[in-house]
Amino acid sequence: MSKNRIETNIPLRLDRLPWSRWHMLVVTALGITWILDGLEVTLVGAVGGELRQDHVLALSDFRIGLAGSVYLLGAVLGALFFGDLTDRFGRKRLFTVTLGLYLGATLCTAFSWSFSSFFLFRFLTGAGIGGEYAAINSAVDELVPARLRGRVSLAINGSYWIGTAFGAVMTACFVHARIGQIDLSWRIPFLLGGVLGFVVLLVRRFLPESPRWLIGRGRLREAEEVVDGIESAVQRQNSVVLDPVSRSVSVGTAVSSGWSDVSRFFLWEHPRRLLLGLSLMIPQAFLYNAFFFTYALILTEFFHIGQREIVAYLVPFSLSNVLGVLLLGPLFDRVGRKPMIVFTYSLSGILLISTGLLFFTGAFSARWLGSAWCLVFFFASPAASSAYLTVGEIVPLEMRARAIAFFFAVGTALGGVGGPVLFGTLIGTHSRGNLFLGYLLGAGLMIGGALAESLWGIKAERKPLEELSADLSPVQLLSPDRESG
């Protein structure tokens, strides 16, 4: 993969920008993806009781569980397919296409007439969300100033739990909604999800293409125009005059030929970065999916909590996840990636072991267990979000979306699918001891992620993306004298 070189100050201009309403627009318009994902995952579980009814879709428990797997399968395949297109055709085109696919599929879900149509639309909804992960994480990394990239990325990924809380509350509000003989209790939440997606699609029209992606494609003039527009908006909104940037960066430009380049990069050139990404992505996917997809089952099986009462446990749990990324996220920029990732992964694993042990001995009531879970995931939430941050920082520009898609797909396929199946089986044994073994496995994986970060993690805080990939996609800072010469 040959590289040409372009000398430009665009990356430095983007990283020196003060925080502004323009950045808030980016965060809001792009970060809504995770809220939608949390909403979608919550909806099927929350309306499962309604879907069992003969006058609705008459789905069995097995088919309801299968619907969750179909959604995850769509997310995995969508991430791989759209991740490749994101690197080929740009961030803006693809985050418009993927959101449009989500919007259409979730609206169609509300009008499902059979289990086969429901499964098809859930698969397509998952594909749209999976594609969003690659496109959005790439765009956020490339548009947010380096000094703030950590906290912003964590906050956006952690907003997933706003969606779960919203989905639980929304479902509870419409549980008895009807028009005549038509049961709307499960249809309205999906309709509202589609409406929310449509509003965001309108907002995204005002977002630009990533200037860094344009540079990587050799389209320097277009990148200059985009950054000029961003700077004008920031100066107007913040009532400031930006100082000129006197330095340039010599950036290697190359167009990845596809997945073969990603394979060569990880397997032959940088295997430690492959191990690092997998060691962070698989544990968090296992822990979150295993726990979240079986949370209601645990409360029902071991504490006899009714279906309607579960919302009272789900909302505070979701809020603890959001607070974790908001309160601890800034430390990933101030203290550093490596110490904070090691701290959050290891502490969440230790707390998980303690919680599982107290559950096993019967020392916890349902409320105490719920409180303990809130504490565990207060730390696990920034840990999980930092995995997505890391896999976007350890690869060069030309394959960033593909790499994010790859790690998301592998993490979801191994941890996301395997976790719920394992925990569901353990819960089915009605044994606290067997379930405790599952907790030990999840804790061991999280502590293993902390160990991998301590061995192979990189110091990425406050560094431009071009500097992080200096050994992968060579860059050189040029002095003003060299630039003018």
C-alpha positions in Angstrom: 0.0 0.0 0.0 2.0 3.0 -1.3 1.7 6.4 0.3 2.0 9.9 -1.1 2.5 12.9 1.2 0.5 16.1 1.8 1.7 19.0 3.8 -1.2 20.7 5.7 -2.0 22.4 8.9 -5.6 21.1 8.9 -5.2 18.6 11.8 -3.6 21.2 14.0 -6.3 23.7 13.2 -9.0 21.2 14.2 -7.3 20.3 17.4 -6.7 23.9 18.6 -10.4 24.8 18.3 -12.2 25.8 21.6 -15.3 23.9 22.5 -18.3 25.4 20.9 -22.0 24.9 20.0 -20.7 23.5 16.7 -19.0 20.7 18.6 -22.2 20.1 20.6 -24.1 19.8 17.4 -21.6 17.1 16.3 -21.9 15.2 19.6 -25.7 15.4 19.6 -26.3 14.5 16.0 -23.8 11.6 16.0 -24.1 10.4 19.6 -27.8 9.7 19.2 -26.8 6.3 17.7 -26.1 4.8 21.1 -29.3 6.2 22.6 -31.1 4.5 19.7 -29.2 1.2 20.3 -30.1 1.2 24.0 -33.7 2.0 23.1 -33.9 -0.9 20.6 -32.3 -3.5 22.9 -34.6 -2.5 25.7 -37.8 -2.5 23.7 -37.8 -6.2 22.7 -37.2 -7.3 26.3 -39.7 -4.8 27.7 -42.5 -5.7 25.3 -41.8 -9.4 25.3 -44.9 -10.1 27.4 -47.1 -8.4 24.8 -45.5 -10.2 21.9 -46.4 -13.5 23.5 -50.2 -12.7 23.2 -52.1 -14.6 20.6 -53.8 -11.5 19.3 -50.4 -9.8 18.8 -47.6 -12.0 17.2 -47.9 -15.1 19.4 -44.1 -15.4 19.8 -42.8 -18.1 22.1 -40.0 -17.3 24.7 -37.6 -19.0 22.3 -38.6 -16.7 19.4 -38.4 -13.6 21.6 -34.8 -14.6 22.6 -34.1 -15.4 18.9 -35.2 -11.9 18.0 -32.4 -10.5 20.2 -29.9 -12.8 18.5 -31.2 -11.8 15.1 -30.7 -8.1 16.0 -27.1 -8.8 17.1 -26.4 -10.7 14.0 -27.6 -7.8 11.9 -25.4 -5.5 13.9 -22.3 -7.6 13.3 -22.9 -8.0 9.6 -23.9 -4.3 9.3 -20.8 -3.2 11.0 -18.5 -5.2 8.7 -20.4 -4.2 5.5 -20.8 -0.5 6.3 -17.4 -0.2 8.0 -15.8 -1.0 4.7 -18.0 1.5 2.8 -17.2 4.2 5.4 -13.5 4.0 4.6 -14.2 3.9 0.9 -16.8 6.6 0.5 -16.5 8.8 3.6 -18.0 9.3 7.1 -20.9 11.7 6.1 -22.4 9.5 3.3 -22.4 6.4 5.5 -23.8 7.9 8.7 -26.6 9.2 6.6 -27.2 5.8 4.9 -27.0 3.8 8.2 -29.3 6.1 10.1 -31.8 5.9 7.2 -31.7 2.1 7.3 -32.3 2.2 11.0 -35.2 4.6 10.6 -37.0 2.6 7.9 -36.4 -0.7 9.6 -37.7 0.3 13.1 -40.7 1.9 11.6 -41.4 -1.3 9.7 -41.0 -3.2 12.9 -44.0 -1.3 14.3 -46.1 -2.7 11.5 -44.9 -6.3 11.7 -47.7 -8.8 10.9 -45.9 -12.1 11.7 -42.8 -13.5 13.4 -40.9 -13.7 10.1 -41.5 -10.1 9.2 -40.6 -9.1 12.8 -37.3 -11.0 12.6 -36.5 -9.5 9.2 -37.1 -5.9 10.4 -35.1 -6.6 13.6 -32.2 -7.8 11.5 -32.2 -4.7 9.3 -32.5 -2.5 12.4 -29.4 -4.1 13.8 -27.6 -3.7 10.5 -28.2 0.0 10.6 -27.1 0.3 14.2 -24.0 -1.8 13.5 -23.0 0.4 10.5 -23.5 3.4 12.7 -20.8 2.3 15.2 -18.1 2.3 12.6 -19.1 5.6 10.8 -19.8 7.5 14.0 -16.8 6.5 16.0 -14.6 7.4 13.1 -16.2 10.8 12.6 -16.1 11.7 16.3 -12.4 10.8 16.6 -11.6 12.9 13.6 -13.7 16.0 14.4 -13.2 16.4 18.2 -10.1 18.3 19.5 -7.4 15.9 20.7 -7.4 17.3 24.3 -11.1 16.4 24.6 -11.3 13.3 22.5 -11.4 10.8 25.4 -14.2 12.3 27.5 -16.3 13.1 24.4 -16.0 9.6 23.0 -16.8 8.0 26.4 -19.8 10.2 26.9 -21.2 9.4 23.5 -20.7 5.6 23.9 -22.1 5.8 27.4 -25.3 7.5 26.2 -26.5 4.0 25.2 -27.9 3.8 28.7 -30.0 6.9 28.3 -31.7 4.9 25.5 -32.3 1.9 27.9 -33.9 4.1 30.5 -36.0 5.9 27.9 -37.1 2.6 26.4 -38.1 1.2 29.8 -40.1 4.2 30.8 -41.6 4.6 27.3 -42.8 1.0 27.3 -44.3 1.3 30.8 -46.2 4.4 29.7 -47.8 2.7 26.7 -48.3 -0.8 28.1 -52.1 -0.5 27.9 -52.3 1.7 24.8 -55.1 0.6 22.5 -57.3 2.0 19.7 -60.5 -0.1 19.6 -59.4 -3.7 19.2 -55.9 -2.8 18.0 -53.2 -3.3 20.6 -50.6 -0.5 20.3 -48.6 -1.2 23.5 -45.7 -2.6 21.6 -46.0 -0.7 18.4 -45.9 2.9 19.7 -42.3 2.6 21.2 -41.0 1.5 17.8 -42.8 4.2 16.0 -41.4 6.8 18.4 -37.9 5.4 17.8 -38.3 5.9 14.1 -39.6 9.5 14.6 -36.5 10.2 16.7 -34.3 8.8 14.0 -36.0 11.0 11.4 -35.4 14.2 13.4 -31.7 13.3 13.8 -31.4 12.6 10.1 -32.5 16.1 9.4 -29.9 17.5 11.8 -27.1 15.4 10.3 -27.6 17.2 7.0 -25.7 20.1 8.5 -22.6 18.1 9.5 -19.6 18.2 7.2 -17.4 15.4 5.9 -14.4 14.6 8.0 -11.5 16.8 6.8 -9.1 14.2 7.9 -10.8 11.6 5.7 -10.7 14.1 2.8 -6.9 14.6 3.3 -6.4 10.9 3.3 -8.1 10.8 -0.1 -5.9 13.6 -1.4 -8.8 16.1 -1.5 -7.0 18.9 0.2 -9.0 21.8 -1.3 -12.3 20.3 0.0 -10.8 19.7 3.4 -9.6 23.4 3.5 -13.1 24.6 2.7 -14.7 22.4 5.4 -12.2 23.6 8.1 -12.7 27.2 7.0 -16.4 26.8 7.6 -15.9 25.2 11.0 -13.6 27.9 12.1 -16.0 30.6 11.0 -18.8 29.0 13.0 -16.7 28.6 16.1 -15.5 32.2 16.0 -19.0 33.5 15.6 -20.5 31.3 18.3 -17.7 31.9 20.9 -17.0 35.5 19.9 -13.3 34.8 19.6 -10.6 35.3 17.0 -8.6 32.2 16.4 -4.8 32.5 16.2 -3.3 31.4 12.9 -1.5 28.0 12.9 2.1 28.4 11.9 3.1 24.7 11.7 2.1 22.0 9.2 1.9 18.3 9.2 3.3 16.1 6.5 0.7 13.3 6.3 1.0 10.1 4.4 -2.0 9.5 2.2 -3.1 6.1 1.1 -6.3 4.3 0.2 -6.7 1.0 1.8 -7.6 -1.8 -0.7 -9.9 -3.4 1.8 -10.0 -6.1 4.5 -6.7 -7.6 3.2 -4.9 -4.5 4.4 -6.6 -4.7 7.8 -5.6 -8.4 8.1 -2.0 -7.7 7.1 -1.8 -4.7 9.5 -3.0 -6.7 12.6 -1.7 -10.2 11.9 1.8 -9.4 10.5 2.7 -5.8 11.3 1.0 -5.0 14.7 -0.2 -8.2 16.4 0.0 -6.6 19.8 -2.6 -4.0 18.8 -4.8 -6.8 17.7 -4.5 -8.5 21.0 -5.1 -5.3 22.9 -8.3 -4.5 20.9 -9.7 -8.0 21.4 -8.7 -8.0 25.1 -10.7 -4.9 25.7 -13.7 -5.4 23.4 -14.6 -9.1 24.1 -14.8 -8.7 28.0 -17.0 -5.7 27.9 -19.3 -7.2 25.3 -19.6 -10.4 27.3 -20.2 -8.6 30.6 -22.8 -6.1 29.3 -24.8 -8.4 27.1 -24.7 -11.3 29.5 -25.9 -9.1 32.3 -28.4 -6.9 30.5 -30.2 -9.6 28.5 -30.7 -11.7 31.7 -31.2 -9.0 34.3 -34.9 -9.4 34.3 -34.6 -13.2 34.5 -32.4 -12.9 37.6 -34.8 -10.7 39.4 -37.7 -12.9 38.4 -36.1 -16.3 39.1 -34.3 -15.6 42.3 -36.2 -12.7 43.8 -39.7 -13.2 42.3 -39.9 -9.6 41.1 -42.9 -8.9 38.8 -42.4 -7.8 35.2 -43.8 -4.3 35.8 -41.5 -3.8 38.8 -38.4 -4.4 36.8 -38.5 -0.9 35.4 -37.8 0.4 38.9 -34.5 -1.5 38.8 -33.6 -0.8 35.2 -33.8 3.0 35.3 -31.3 3.6 38.3 -29.0 1.0 36.7 -29.0 2.8 33.4 -28.4 6.2 35.2 -25.4 4.8 37.1 -23.8 3.8 33.7 -24.4 7.3 32.4 -22.9 8.9 35.5 -19.9 6.7 35.3 -18.8 8.0 31.9 -19.7 11.6 32.7 -17.8 11.8 36.0 -14.9 9.5 35.1 -14.6 10.4 31.4 -12.5 13.6 31.9 -9.9 11.6 33.8 -9.1 9.6 30.6 -7.8 12.9 29.2 -6.2 14.3 32.4 -4.8 11.3 34.1 -4.3 9.3 30.9 -5.8 6.3 29.0 -3.6 3.6 30.3 -4.0 4.2 34.1 -7.7 4.8 33.8 -8.4 1.8 31.6 -6.4 -0.5 33.9 -8.2 1.0 36.9 -11.8 0.7 35.6 -11.4 -2.7 34.1 -9.7 -4.2 37.1 -12.0 -2.5 39.7 -15.2 -3.5 37.9 -13.9 -7.1 37.8 -13.1 -7.1 41.5 -16.5 -5.6 42.4 -18.2 -8.2 40.2 -16.5 -11.0 42.2 -17.6 -9.4 45.5 -21.2 -8.9 44.2 -21.4 -12.4 42.9 -20.1 -13.9 46.2 -22.7 -12.0 48.2 -25.4 -13.1 45.8 -24.2 -16.7 46.1 -24.4 -16.6 49.9 -27.9 -15.1 49.9 -26.7 -12.0 51.7 -28.4 -9.7 49.1 -32.0 -8.7 48.8 -33.2 -7.6 45.3 -32.7 -3.9 46.2 -29.2 -4.5 47.6 -28.3 -6.5 44.5 -29.6 -3.7 42.3 -27.5 -1.2 44.2 -24.4 -3.4 43.9 -24.9 -3.7 40.2 -25.2 0.1 39.9 -21.8 0.4 41.7 -20.2 -2.3 39.5 -21.3 -0.7 36.2 -20.5 2.8 37.4 -16.9 1.7 36.7 -17.6 -0.8 34.0 -19.4 1.8 31.8 -16.3 4.0 31.2 -14.2 0.8 30.9 -16.5 -0.5 28.1 -16.6 2.9 26.3 -12.8 3.2 26.5 -12.6 0.0 24.4 -14.3 1.8 21.5 -12.0 4.8 22.0 -8.9 2.6 22.0 -9.6 0.7 18.8 -10.1 3.9 16.9 -6.8 5.3 18.1 -4.5 2.4 17.4 -5.0 2.3 13.6 -4.2 4.6 10.7 -6.8 6.8 9.0 -7.3 4.7 5.9 -8.6 1.7 7.8 -10.1 3.3 11.0 -13.7 2.5 10.2 -12.9 -1.1 9.1 -10.9 -1.7 12.3 -13.7 -0.3 14.5 -16.2 -2.5 12.7 -13.9 -5.6 13.0 -13.5 -5.2 16.7 -17.1 -4.5 17.3 -18.1 -7.5 15.2 -15.8 -9.9 16.9 -16.6 -8.6 20.4 -20.3 -8.8 19.7 -20.2 -12.2 18.1 -18.1 -13.8 20.8 -19.1 -11.9 23.9 -22.4 -10.4 22.8 -24.0 -13.6 21.6 -22.2 -16.1 23.8 -22.8 -14.2 27.1 -26.6 -14.2 27.1 -26.7 -17.8 26.0 -24.3 -18.9 28.8 -26.0 -16.8 31.5 -29.5 -17.9 30.4 -28.4 -21.5 30.7 -26.9 -20.9 34.1 -30.1 -19.2 35.3 -32.1 -22.1 34.0 -30.3 -24.4 36.4 -31.9 -22.4 39.3 -28.5 -22.5 41.1 -26.9 -19.5 42.6 -23.6 -21.3 42.6 -23.7 -21.9 38.9 -24.6 -18.3 38.2 -21.7 -17.2 40.5 -19.4 -19.2 38.2 -20.6 -17.0 35.3 -19.9 -13.9 37.3 -16.3 -15.2 38.0 -15.9 -15.7 34.2 -17.0 -12.2 33.4 -14.8 -10.8 36.2 -11.8 -12.8 34.9 -12.2 -11.4 31.4 -12.4 -7.8 32.7 -9.3 -8.3 34.8 -7.6 -9.9 31.8 -8.5 -6.7 29.8 -6.8 -4.6 32.5 -3.6 -6.8 32.2 -3.6 -6.4 28.4 -3.9 -2.7 28.7 -1.0 -2.6 31.2 1.2 -4.5 28.8 0.3 -3.1 25.4 -1.7 0.1 26.0 -0.6 3.3 24.4 -0.5 6.8 25.8 -3.0 8.5 23.5 -4.3 11.3 25.8 -4.2 14.8 24.3 -2.3 13.6 21.2 -3.4 14.3 17.6 -4.5 11.2 15.7 -1.7 11.8 13.3 0.9 11.5 16.0 -0.6 8.3 17.3 -0.3 6.7 13.9 3.2 8.1 13.3 4.7 4.6 13.2 1.8 3.4 11.0 1.1 6.2 8.6 4.2 8.5 8.8 3.7 12.1 9.7 6.2 14.9 10.3 5.7 18.2 12.0 7.2 21.0 10.0 8.5 24.2 11.5 7.4 27.6 10.1 10.7 28.0 8.4 10.5 24.7 6.7 6.9 25.4 5.8 7.7 28.7 4.2 10.7 27.4 2.5 
